[in-house]
């Protein structure tokens, strides 16, 4: 089965559309992970400061 030029072009355009979508999804995931780590660090600092005040 040989693909026509239109089908090949559609396939290439589809792949070029999926690549940025995948990168954007990864960036959002990475950002959420960083935010969770920051929140954990802040909670540790808050706990340490409260313990110091006892």
C-alpha positions as CSV (number, residue, x, y, z in Angstrom):
1,X,0.0,0.0,0.0
2,X,1.6,3.3,-1.1
3,X,0.6,6.6,0.4
4,X,-0.3,9.5,-1.8
5,X,1.4,12.8,-1.3
6,X,-1.7,14.2,0.5
7,X,-1.7,11.4,2.9
8,X,2.0,11.8,3.6
9,X,1.6,15.5,4.1
10,X,-1.4,14.9,6.5
11,X,0.7,12.5,8.5
12,X,3.6,14.9,8.8
13,X,1.3,17.8,9.8
14,X,-0.4,15.5,12.3
15,X,3.0,14.5,13.9
16,X,4.1,18.2,13.9
17,X,0.9,19.0,15.8
18,X,1.3,16.2,18.4
19,X,4.9,17.1,19.2
20,X,4.1,20.6,20.6
21,X,1.1,19.2,22.4
22,X,3.2,16.6,24.1
23,X,5.9,19.2,25.1
24,X,3.2,21.5,26.5
25,X,1.7,18.6,28.5
26,X,5.2,17.7,29.9
27,X,5.9,21.4,30.8
28,X,2.6,21.6,32.7
29,X,3.4,18.4,34.6
30,X,6.9,19.6,35.4
31,X,5.5,22.9,36.7
32,X,3.0,21.1,38.9
33,X,5.7,18.9,40.3
34,X,7.9,21.9,41.1
35,X,5.0,23.6,42.8
36,X,4.4,20.6,45.0
37,X,8.0,20.4,46.0
38,X,8.0,24.1,46.8
39,X,4.9,23.7,49.0
40,X,6.5,20.7,50.8
41,X,9.6,22.8,51.5
42,X,7.6,25.7,52.8
43,X,5.6,23.4,55.1
44,X,8.9,22.0,56.5
45,X,10.2,25.6,57.1
46,X,6.9,26.6,58.8
47,X,7.1,23.5,61.1
48,X,10.7,24.3,62.0
49,X,9.9,27.9,62.8
50,X,7.0,26.9,64.9
51,X,9.1,24.3,66.8
52,X,11.8,26.9,67.3
53,X,9.2,29.2,68.9
54,X,8.2,26.7,71.6
